[in-house]
Amino acid sequence: MLKTSKSKNDPTARGPQQQDKTFHGKKVKPVLYVGNAVGHGRYMAAQDDAGKLILGDGGKPLAYADI
């Protein structure tokens, strides 16, 4: 008998949705930050619901992975 597995695109086969990250009680989302002109490089930064970047020490945007 042929065993069939679920499709990887089947939403019921996926795990629970990743919980939203928060920073000081505000929900944040990942955005691509391109700071090559100022020497920061390119990385995924955190942005709040109002559209403002979450800034860390020295005014540099905080990486989403660091939250």
C-alpha positions in Angstrom: 0.0 0.0 0.0 1.3 3.4 -1.0 1.8 5.8 1.9 1.1 9.4 1.2 2.3 12.2 3.4 0.8 15.6 3.9 1.9 18.4 1.5 4.3 20.9 2.9 1.9 23.6 1.8 -1.0 22.2 3.8 -1.8 24.8 6.6 -3.0 22.0 8.9 0.4 20.3 8.7 2.2 23.4 9.9 3.0 24.0 13.5 1.5 26.7 15.7 2.0 30.2 14.4 5.1 32.0 15.8 4.1 34.3 18.6 4.4 38.0 17.9 7.4 39.6 19.5 7.0 42.5 21.8 9.4 45.2 22.9 8.4 47.3 26.0 4.8 46.1 25.6 4.5 47.1 21.9 4.2 44.6 19.1 7.1 44.7 16.7 7.5 43.3 13.2 10.6 42.5 11.1 11.7 44.9 8.4 14.8 45.0 6.2 17.2 47.7 7.3 19.8 48.9 4.8 22.3 51.0 6.5 25.3 50.6 4.2 25.7 54.3 3.7 26.2 54.9 7.4 28.3 51.8 8.1 25.6 49.6 9.7 25.2 47.0 7.0 22.0 45.1 6.0 19.9 43.2 8.5 16.4 42.5 9.7 15.5 45.3 12.2 12.4 45.7 14.4 9.7 48.2 13.6 6.7 49.0 15.8 3.0 49.3 14.6 3.4 53.0 14.1 6.2 52.5 11.6 9.1 53.7 13.7 12.3 51.6 14.0 13.2 50.4 17.4 16.5 52.0 18.2 19.2 50.4 20.5 22.3 51.8 22.0 23.9 54.6 20.0 20.9 55.2 17.8 21.4 52.0 15.7 18.2 50.1 14.9 17.8 47.0 17.0 18.0 43.6 15.2 14.8 41.6 15.2 16.7 38.5 16.3 17.9 40.3 19.4 14.4 40.8 20.8 
